[in-house]
């Protein structure tokens, strides 16, 4: 669900219906630092911060970022530190409390279940993100975009209040000398950290092989899987074998990319199916295939409670209703090298021209690749940063083609985009292939729909009710 598209409001709206509501943990430190600079208009973050178990941390974060009344229109946001192998105490505290606040607000006032989704591809903030969510009592952790073998064991250690480590992917490292990032919750408390609840862990996978690897070789207990197909939004796993593109320029997926569901079922763990499962007959089909249920993203991304800016949602709803909505699986956009689904508001040439006029910059840094320099130190590069900088750091020119700054683009989509010298960042909206079929959620006399409408439809309880 991108950056803050599945925010606490949406997750809460899903959870109170009896389903699992999931918040996106991606870039939460950036998102909340900027909401504070907008004046925290409804006071929700400050209310959540008041419940954080370490008041001094909340006070420091508010001192650093809260602007009463908000910044003037068009002003630039104060930058947040970029994640690295040696994060400052300030960044760690901001990351912990941001994840705490998001889960706290999602769980506030009801007893439904809340999960948090993080990416293995964005390793550096994951330990403090997990701990912040756990301090708020998160029920599930969902993680994909890689092989998160170390996360179950990290959850075990964090639940005991113990320090834990993650091996960090650094290009040029050798297996006998890996780079490691350590997080110790006791440094936040200035005393031994308390024991807290260990959430269930669901790995997001695309194949039975990956499921088997995680079930047998993870550092702790894996509680289930989300089996995601190539039609789902956000990052998709690359097709198996040599990359082939369709006439439209999208990756071609074939039979080898279909997961072997019976083999996954043989592991004896529950699994959920994801990717174009937002129809009641698809839910029935999933159950018949042995699934415990389905994961739905795109249908919720454009509902009333999602974090996408209202005007952007309105424009996409118009495209959906008139049958012109389009989703493009872009093999080049993401600096990670994974295919990334982009929902289009304009034709391809217009979007390309608009993005080409943007000044390249990497000032958030969550998708940077770590690499070992010749002198043994660690460097950071991103294929969306200025060309000369990327090439100077050892990147290949072929890696620059078509790359977009997802960090800044996705932040703009949810209303916290940066403005530099009067120029605002361009939004990037991700959605699954099912975007083009969402017109069914618009009831008679309505131009929008709610999360509860989606749930009712999934459960076979009818289409959205008239306004």
Protein Blocks (a to p, Z undefined) as FASTA:
>chain_A
ZZhklgmklmmmmmmnopacdddfehklmmmmmmmmnopmnommmmmmmmpcblklmmmm
mmmmpcghiaaehiacdddddddfbdcfklmmmmmmmmmmmmmmmmgopabdcdddddfk
lmmlmmmmmmmmmmnopabdcdehiaffklmmmmmmmmnopacddddddehiafklccdd
dddfklmnopacddddddddddddfbfklmmmmmmmmcbdcfbdcdddfkbghjddddeh
jddddfkopacddfklpccfklmmmnopacddeehiabfklmmmmmmnopabdcdfklmm
mmmkbmbdfklmmmmmmmmmnopaccdddfklpmnlpacddddfbdfklmmmmmmmpccd
dfkopmcccdddfkopacdddfkbcfklmmmnopafklmgopacfklmmmmmnopaccee
hiacdddddddfklmmmmmmpcghiabdcfklmmmmmnonapaddZZ
